[in-house]
Every structure is written in C-alpha cells, then in structure tokens.
Amino acid sequence: MYCRFKKKLYLRSWKGNNSIHNPKDEQYMSTIKLLPYGISDFKQIQREGKYIIDKTMYISQMEETDNFLFLIRPRRFGKSVFLSMLRTYYDINERGNFQDLFKGLWIADHPTPEMGQFQVMYFDYSRIGGSTSVLERNFDEYCNIELDAFAQQYARFYTPDFVESVKKISTARMKLNYINTQAKILGHKLYLIIDEYDNFTNTVLNQEGEAVYHALTHANGFYRDIFKLFKGMFTRILMTGVSPVTMDDVTSGYNIASNISLRPEFNLMLGFSEDDVREMIRYYSSLGRISQDEETLIADMKPWYDNYCFSESRVHKDPKVFNCDMVLYYLNRVMQTGEPPRQMIDPNTKTDYKKMWRLIQIDKLDNYRRSIVHQIAEDGYIFSTINESFPADTLTDADNFVSLLYYYGMLTIGDVEGALLQLIIPNNNVRRQYYDWLVREYDKIAGINVMKLNKVYTDAALHGEWRPMLEEIARAYQETTSVRQLIEGERNLQGFMNAYLTFNPYYLLAPEVELNHGFCDFFLMPDFMRYPMVRHSYIIELKYLKVDATKAEAERQWHEAEEQIRQYAQGQHVRQLIGDTELHLLILQIRGYDMERMEEV
C-alpha cells in the first residue's frame, strides 16, 4: 500500500539506525523491510514487516464521499493491496488488532467511527472462468464458497445453526438473501468489496461476442440478477475493475454507485509518486542494499513507468503517478542482482497486455478503430473526451473506444484544451505495446526476419555499421505497399520506423526529442545501464518526398536536413547523453515507398 497525501509523505519508520549494515548480519536481515513484490495481502505485509507507503488517509475521504463507490484503474496499480487494507480496517473481527496492524500509519492516529464495524464480504471475480456453457455454474460455485467462508468467519455473531443453514442452501442468490435477512434481524452492518468485477464478463465479451455477453448482463441474466441484491443488502459497497463497460450494463446507468475514477481527490490514491520512489531508494541505499546513485535510478525508471494522471483538474497540480508494480519489480531486481533488469517490462505483465489487446480487438478492429490506434502510435497522443460510462454495444463509437484505451492505461491525461483532453501515451512501457501491435500488423503483410534485425542492430551499436540497419528497415517499408491506407505519408512513415527502431535493444529511442532548440526525428541514445558495451550513437533525420517531387525539390529538402541535423548535434545535452560513443548523423530520404538517398553527414 502506497501513498502520498496532502503534500506529506507518511512512511513507516525503520526501527534501527540508518548506518550501512553488513547484509550478512542476521540482526540486520531480520530488521530490514523487504519489498512486498508480488504480495497483495495487507496483513502479511504488516506482520512480516515489509516496506509500506501509507494510503490510509483515503479511508476517511472515501467515507465522506458516498456509501456505494466504484473505482477504475489500470492493472498493476495496487488495487488488490488497497482492498486488502480496507477489508482489514473495517472487519469487526480485526477490531482488536487495529493498533498492531496499522501501527505507524496515518489512520492509527485518525481512526474513523466506522473502523471495525462491519462484517466484510469479499469477491474476486478474476477467479471465475470457463466456457459460457459452464460459466453460470462456476460463478455460483465460487460465490457459494465465499459465502460459506463468510458464514464461518462471522459465526459468533449469529445463531448456533447459522453456518449449517448457509451451507445447506444450494444457490448463491438464496444464500445472499438468507444472510441479508439474518443480518438485518440482528442489526449487523455488511460491507461488500468486489475486486475485478468485470474480469470474466470482459472475457465473455471478447471470446463469445455481444449476444452472449448481453444475455449475461441484461434482463434476467445471472450476473445482472445478482447485482440487484447488492444495494439493499449492504451498508457500504466498493467495486473495482479496469473498465466501466460491465457496470453500465448490469446497473442500467450507474444507479448502484458513485464513480470516483476521475475525481481529483482520488488522483493519487493508487500508484507511486516520484517522492515515494525516491524514499524507497534512499531507504535501501542507507542500508547498503542499493549501490546505484538515486538520480541514475530515477532517470532509468521514469521514461518506462511514470507519467500517469487520472484527473484532468490535477494534470498540472499533482505529481505524475508511477506504476507501482513496475517500480517494485525494478527495485527488487536491483537489490537481488546488483543491477537494473535487462527487461524493463515485468514479464509477469505480458499476460495483462495480451488480454487487453484481445478485448480491444472485438470482432477484429474495423478500419476506423485501427486508424485510431495507428494515429496514437504515430503521434503519441489524441484529442478526445473520457466517457465515464458506456454499454458494450457502443464500444465501436470513437469516443468510447478512446476512453477504453484510457481506462486500460494505454493512454493517460496529458493536458486540457478547452472541452477536450490531450490523451497521451504515458511512457515507454505502453509505447512498446503500441509498436508491438504495429509490427504484428506489418508482419502479416511482409514477414519480419527477427534474427536479421537483431544482427544489424548489434552491428550498428557495436561496430558502427549503420547502413545495413537502415536498409533493412527501408526494405521492410517498401514491402508493406499493400497497406497504403495504413502507412502512406510522412507521419505514418515515422510511425513505421518508430515501431522497428523501438525493438533495437541497445538504445533508448527518443522520437522527436528536442536537441539544441530543435526536434530531431530519431535519437538513438545508448542504454548504458544495460549495454555499456555500446560504442556508437545516432541521430536520424527522416525526409519524405512525394512520388512526383522534382529533383530540385529533393535537393532542397536534403540541404535543409543537413542544416537541421548539424544543429541538433551541436547541443551540449547531446554530448552528455551519448557518453564516449561515436555520434553518427544520418539522413534518410524516402520517395513514396522507395529509398531515394541515405548518407551520413
């Protein structure tokens, strides 16, 4: 659990001195707060003394907002840990353990009257799967298991036959009705928490199509049916997910909850601020677990994990948000191996991105939605609005499709222009997903020789043999002429090169980065953290000629490119970024789909 709130960081203090310790010292190893990488159980994190950043100030904020809340955040932003904290805080069975479990956190000194006042019912719908023929049965069986566990957990508050009575009831719906009746008779307050409320319904929508999904979430569909019981049964409800699609369908327009997903006061509730990340680095540096310079690590992580914003009114006020799971992955590798990870994207997240793309490509992307993805990949942004709710049958609408990309974390709020938002690709992690999609699109048309690409990239990075690299990309571009509508024009040519160059492992690709008061097309900046053996760096200026351009126009364009690229290379910032590598200034001129000219200046 992690938090920065009201400009003040509340961090559990480490009990001991801050001098450098020998990692082999047993007392030291038992005292250090290890990272909770991969752990979502709040009680385990606290009882094992793992590192934690406080989010508990948001408890009172949520209580003051509404009794029924709905929150959407992308995956890997700490939702499960946050929900586990709430379960512990409100659970009447944990009331006596409050000070022990929350010691050192903000809420320990500011408990609300509702602390420890609820019997908490919890469902994680990501645990439900299976084909549509067995989905209703699997859903009912899962809910039955959780409801039986609820009865046992709170048996002491009910009559002696309560647990057996619950277990004898065959359906989850009837068990809910029975628990509701007994709780009301005895005056007990119930709190419902649902994590991943949309997980299996999104799967149905993707794999089975809208007709099956509609039967599940509309009229007397079993999923919609269960939602009808919730509002009258529980004093408080919190549901979380990654998209608003299912909620709109099963509740007929959000009549079950207040959507706090875009509310400014909850912008920083999940994820890490830069101050949070710096505090972690300083803590582990002080204990000798991290040897790298703080600024070096921040500079390495920010382009990949930072830059999220979840409220338009806070875009220029709050710090940007890091993906917390990615930060934990990175720092965990640094402490385990002494070096940053070779793969900046946590391999455990690859499944998340595959699921996301499968959902977005419902019935295959039509040309309009495909053009939106291309535009975002090539420009890095799109102007749109964010819709808080929309049913599944409107997913093909432009605004709703862009909103869905935002909710999945594939876009974030970068700026506000009048009534529109500039939604941007947040970081290299996400940019890599777009370019990967583009490359797969190109691969369908003209197969990509990955082994050959890796070889030419290596020769360019280590030996300065840049010509084979650009020739291979130019050849691939020429072979994609069958998709003229997708990649015709200068901006789309840049997108094509971005996609190919991003998979060069030796460089941090900086498209259109500002160098010496100008914006170059491509700056291949050596990734010294992972590949210190790189000996060559590159600035590439890309020029696109129309097919009917004259020789004089081509020559004039070339001279302009020479002046521009020389200006870029003169900046002091460039010399700092390339270290002791040899800088190559390359101009690539393309006429239509064919190579016109390629030279080093």
N, C-alpha and C positions, 0 to 999 in steps of 0.2 A: 504494500500500500504506500502510496507515494503522493506527496502534496506540497505545493507552495500556495499560501493563502494570505490575502491581505498584505502582500509585500513582505511577509515574515515567514521564515522557514522554521518549522517545528520539527526537530530531529532528535530522536532518542540518543542520549549521550552515551558514549562508551565508558564503562566504569573501569578506569585504569589511567595510567599516564599516557601521554602522546609520544613518548620517545620511541625510537626504532627498536623493534624486538627481533630476536632470532627466531625465524619461522619454525625451527626445530624445538623450541622451548615449549613444553607441554602446557604450562600455565598460560602462555601466550595463545596457543592454539585453542584452548578452551574458552578464552575471553573474547577473541576477535569475532565480530559479527559477520558471518559469511553471507554472500549474496543469495537471495531467495530465487535463483534462476530455476524456472520450471515448477515452482511451488505456488499454489493458489489457495492454500488453507491458512487463514489468518492465525488461528490458534497454534498451528505448527510453527509458523514464522515467529510468533512471540515466545512460545515456550522453548524453542531451540535458540532463542537469542539472535536471530538473523537480522540483517540490516533492514531498516524500515524507514520510509519517509511518510510523515503523518498526513492523512487525508480526513481525519475525524472531525475537523471543523465543518465539513459539509453536511454532517448529520443534522445539526440544528437548522442549517439552510434549507435542507430538503423538507424537514418537518414543517417549516413555516410556509412552504410553497403550496402543498396540496397533500391529500391523503392517498391519491392514486397517481403514480408517476410513471412515465415512460421515457427511457433513455436509449439513444442510438449512438454507438461509437464503432469505429473500425475494429477489427480483430487485433489482438496483441497490445491493447492499451490498458490492461489491468482491471477489466471489468470483473472477472471472477474473484480476484483477491478483494476487491472493494465490496462485492456482495457477501463474501465470506465474513468480512469485518462487520457488516450490517447485521448479519444473522447472529453473530456472537454478541453484539451490543444489545439487540432487542430481545434476545432469548431469555425467558424468565428462568430457565434452568441455569443460566450462566450469571445470574444477578449477583450471586455471592462471590464470583470470581472476577468481578469487574475491575477492581483496583489492580489485581495481579496481571490480568490480560491487557489492560490499557495503560499500565504504569508508564509515565514519561510521555504519553501522547496528549494532545491538546484537550481531548474530551475528558480525560481523567480529572481535570480541574474544572470542567464546564459541563457536567452531565445534564442531560435534559430530563424532564419529569417522566418521559416515556422509556427511559433506559430500563431494560429487564422487565418490561410489562407485557410481553407478547409470547404466545405460542407461535413459532415461526414455521410455516410450511414452505418447503423449497423444492422447485423442479428445475432440472437442467434438461431442456428438450433436445440438446445435441446428442443425448444418449439414445434417442429413438431413431430407428432406421428400418430398412426393409422395403420390399416392393409394395406397391399400393394394395395388392391383394391381402397383405398381412399387416399393413400399417396401422389400421384401426385396432387390431388385436394387440400389436406391440405397444401402441400408445396406452391402451387400457391396462396392460400388464405392468408397464413401467409406473404409471400413476398408482396402481394398486400397491406396488412395492413401497413407494414413497409414503403413501397414506398409512400403510401398516406400520412403517417405521415411525411416522408421526404419532400414531396411537401409543406405541410403546414408549416413545420419548417423553410423552406428557401424560402417561397413565395415572400418575399420582393425583392429577387434578380432576379425575373423573371417577365414576362408579367402578367397583371392582370388576365388573364384567365388560368394561369398555373395550379393552384390547380384543377380546374374543369376539365381541359383537362386530367390531370393524372388520376383522379378518373373515368372518362368515359372509359378509356382503360381497357379491360376486363382481360388481362393476364399479369403476372409479366414480362415475357420476353419483350412484347411490351412496357410496362411502362419503363423498363430499357432503351430500345432503344430511347424512346421519351425523357427521362430525359438526356440521353447522348447527343442527338442532340442539345437540348436547352442549356445545359451547355457549349458545345463547341462553339456554336454561340455567347454566351455572355462572353466567356472566364473564366468560373468558374472552379476551381480545386476541384475534388472529391476524397475523401479518403474512402476506403471500409474497414470495420472491420467485420470479421466473427468469432464469438465465437462458440465453439463446432461444427466445420464444419463437423465432422464425426459422430455426435451423432446418427442421425436416420438411416444413412446408415449402421452403425455397428449393429443397431437393426435388420435391414433387413437381413444382412448377417447371423446373429445368428438365427433368427426365421424362415426365409424363404429359406436360403441356397444360394449357389453361383450362381445358374441360375437366380434367381430373382434379386439378387444383381448386376450381370453382365448386365442385361437388364437396370438397373437403371443408371449405371455408365459408360457404354460403348456405342459406336456407337451413336445413336440418343436418348439415354436415357435422360429423362428430367433433371436429376441432372447434367450430363455431359454437356448438352446443355446450361445450364445457366452459367456454368463456362467459356464457350467460349466467352461470352460477357465481362467478367470482365477485362481482361488485357488491351484491347484497350480503355476501358472506364475510368479507374481510374488512377490518378497520383500516388497514393500510395495504397498499399494493405497490410493488416496484417490478417493472418488467424491462428487460434489456435485450437488445439484439443488434443486428448490423444493417437492417433496412426497415423502412416503415410500411412495406407492402402488405405483409400479412395482417398487421394491426388494423389497417384501414379496412381490409376485407372482413375480418371477423367481428369488428365492433361497429360497423356502419358509420365510420367517420369519427373515431377517437372519442366516443362518449364514455369510454372507460377510464381515461387517464389524461393528465396534463403532460404534454410533450415538452420536456426540458432540454431536448437535444441541442437547440440553438440558443438557449437562454444565456446571456452574458455572464451571470453569476456562477454558472457551472462550466465555463470555458476551460478552466484549468483543473477540473475535478479528477480527471484521469490523465495518465501520461506524466512525463517529467518536464520540468522547466530546466533551462540551462544551469541555473543555480543549484538545482537538485543534483544534476550530473556532476558539477564541479565539487559539491560537498562530498559525494561518493569517492571521487578521485582523490581528494585531499585526505579523506579518512584512511583509505587503503595505502596511500603514499606514506602517511605518517607512521604506518605500521610495517613498512618495508615490503608490502605486497605488490606495489606498482612502482616501477623504476622510471617510467617514461615521464617526460615533462607534461604538466597539466594542459598547457596550451596546445601541445602537439596532439594529445589525445582528443581534445575538443575539436580541433581543426580536422582531425581524421573522421570523427563521428558526425559532425554537423551536416555535411553535404548528403549523408546517407539516411539519417534518422530524424532530423529536426524539421521544423518549419510548418507544423500543423496549427491551424486555428479553427475553432468551432463556433465562433460567434462574430458576425460582421461588425458589431459595435465595439469589439475588443481587438480588432485586427491591428490597430496602431497603438494600443494601450498595454495589453498583456504581453508577456514574453511568449515566443512561439513554443510549441509543445514537441517534445521528443517522443518517439515510440518507445515506451519503457521496456518492453520485452527485448527489443533490439539492443538497447543500451546494456541490459543485464547480460545478454549473450556476448556482447563485445568485451565488457569488462571481465566477465567470467573467463573468457579465453586469455585475456591479457594476464590475469593472475595465475592461471593454470600453466601457461606455456612461456610466459615472459614476453610474448609478442602479440600484436594485434592479429586477428584472424585473417587468413588469406581470403576467405569468402566473407564479404561484408554483409551479405544477406543470410540470416539464420536459415540453415537448410530445413529446419522444422516448420518454416512458414511457407515453403513451396506448395504444400497441400492447400493452404488457405488461398493462395493466388489462383491455383487451378480451379478450385470451387467457385471463386469469384468470376473468372472468365467463363466458366460453364454456364453460370446463371445469366450473365450479361448476354451471351450468345443464344438466347432462347429462340428456337426455330431458325437458327443461323441469323447472323446480323444482316438486316436489309442494307441496301446501298446508302440510305440516309444515315443510319446509325454508324455504319462503317466509316462514312466520311467524317462523322464527329470524332471518332477515335483517331483517325488519321490527322485531323486538324489539331487535336490536343497533343498528339505525339510530335507533330512537326513544329507547332508554335509554342508549346509548353503551357498554354492557357486557353480558356474560352470564356466569353461573357455570357452569363445566364443568371437565373434565379435558382433558389433552392426551395423546392416544394416540401412542406412538412408531411404531407400525406398524399398517397395516390394508390388506387387499386391496381391489381396485377394486369387487368386488361387495358391499361393506359401506359404500360411500360414502353411502348414504342413511340410515345409522344416525345418530342425533342427535349423539352424541359425536364420531364420525368426521367428520361434516360441519363441526362447530365446529372440530375440530382442523385440518381442511383450510384453513379461513379463517385460522387462526393461522399455519400454515406459509406461506401466501401473503402474510403481512404485513398482512392485513386486521384482525387482532386481535393484541394483544400482552399479556404478563403484567403486570397492574396491581397485584394484591395476592393474598394467600393467605388463605383462610378455611377452616380445618380441612382436609379432604381435597380441597376444591375450589379452583380458581383463579378469580379475577375477571379475565376476559379483556376488555380494553377496546379501544376504537378509539384507536389511538396518537396521531393528530394530524389536523389539518385536511385534509391531503392525502388521507388514507384516508377521512375522514368525507365528503369531497366525492364519493368514488366511491360510497359508500352512498346518499347523497342523490341522486346522478345516477341510480342504479338505481331509487330510489323514484319520481323524476319520470318516468322512462320507463314505469314501471308505471301511473302516473296518466295519462300521455299516451295510453296505449292505450284508456283509458276515456273521457276527455274531452280532446280535443286542446288543447295548450298554445300560446297565442299569444305566442311569444318576443318579437316586436317590441313588442307592447303591454306586456309585462312590463318590458322594458328602458326603455321610455318612462316608465312610472310609477315605476320605481326612480330614474331620473335626476331626475324632478320632485321626488321626496321628498328626495333627497340635496342637490340644489342650491337648490330653491325652497321646501322645507318643506311641499310638497303631499302629505301622507301618506295622506289619505283614499282616493284612487284606488288606491294600493298595497294597502291592506288590503281594500278592496272587491273587487279583482281576485283576491286570494288566497281570500277568503271565497266568491266566486262559484265558483272552481275547486273548492273543497272541497265545495260543495253539489252540483256536477255529478258527483262521484265516489260518489254514494249507491248505485250499483250494486255497490260492493265493500264493503258494510257490515262484512263479517267482517274486512276488512283495516284499516279506518281508523275503527272505531267506538270511542268512548271518549276521555277526556281525553289520555291518553298518546299515542294514535295521532294525535289532532288536533295535538299538539305536534310529532310527527314530520313530519306533513304540512307544517306551517308552517316547520319547520327546513329541509325539502327545498327549499321555494320561496325562503325568505329567503337561503339559502346562495348562491344564484345572483345575488344582488344584488352587483355588483362593487365598490360603493363602501364596503362595510363589512366588518369582521371580525366575523362573527356569533359571539356568545358565549352559547349556550343555557345557561340556569340558572347563570349566573355569580353568585358571591357579591358582593353590593354592600351595604355598611353592615350587616353581620350578618344578611343575608337573601339568599335566592336568587331572583332575578328570572327570568321565563320567557325573555325575549329581550332582549339588549342589543346594539343595532346601533352598534358602535364604529367611528368613521371610520377608514378606511385611509389615513392621511395620507401614508405613504410613496409610494403610487401615485396617490392622488387628493387632492392638497392643496386642491383647489377645493371640497371638501365643506363645506357650511355648516350642516347640520342632523344631529343625532344623536337616537337613540330608545331608550327603554326601553318594552317592550311586555309587559303583563300579560295573560295569556290565561285566560279563565274558561269552563268548560264546564258547561252546565246539562243535566240530564236532560229529556227531552221533557215529562214530566209534572210538572216542578218548578212550584211555586206562584209567584205574583207576589211574595209576601213573601220567599220563598227567593231569588228573583232579586235583589231589592233588597238583602237582607242580604249576599249574595255580592258585589254591586257595591261596597258600602261597605267591605267587607274589602279588596277590591282597591285602592280609593283609599288606604286607610291604608298598605298594603304598598308601593305604588309611590312614594308620597311619602317613605317611609322610605328606599327604595333611592336616591332622587335626592339625599338629604342627605349622602351619604358623600363625603369629601374625595377618595377614589380616583376617583370618577366624574368630578369636575371635571378631574382630571389626564388622564383618558383621552379626554375629549371636546374638549379644547383650547378654542378660542374659538367652537365651534359652538353653535347654539341647541339646547337639550335639550328634546325633546318626551316627555311621559309619556302613553302611550296604553293604554287598557283595551279589550279586545275580548272580548265575551261571546257565546258560541255556544250555541244551544239545539238539541240534536240535530245537524242539518246546516244549520240556518238562522241567519243573523245576528240576534241579539237586540238588541244595543246596541253602539255603538262611539263612544267620545268621548276627547277629550284632557283630562287633568286639569290 
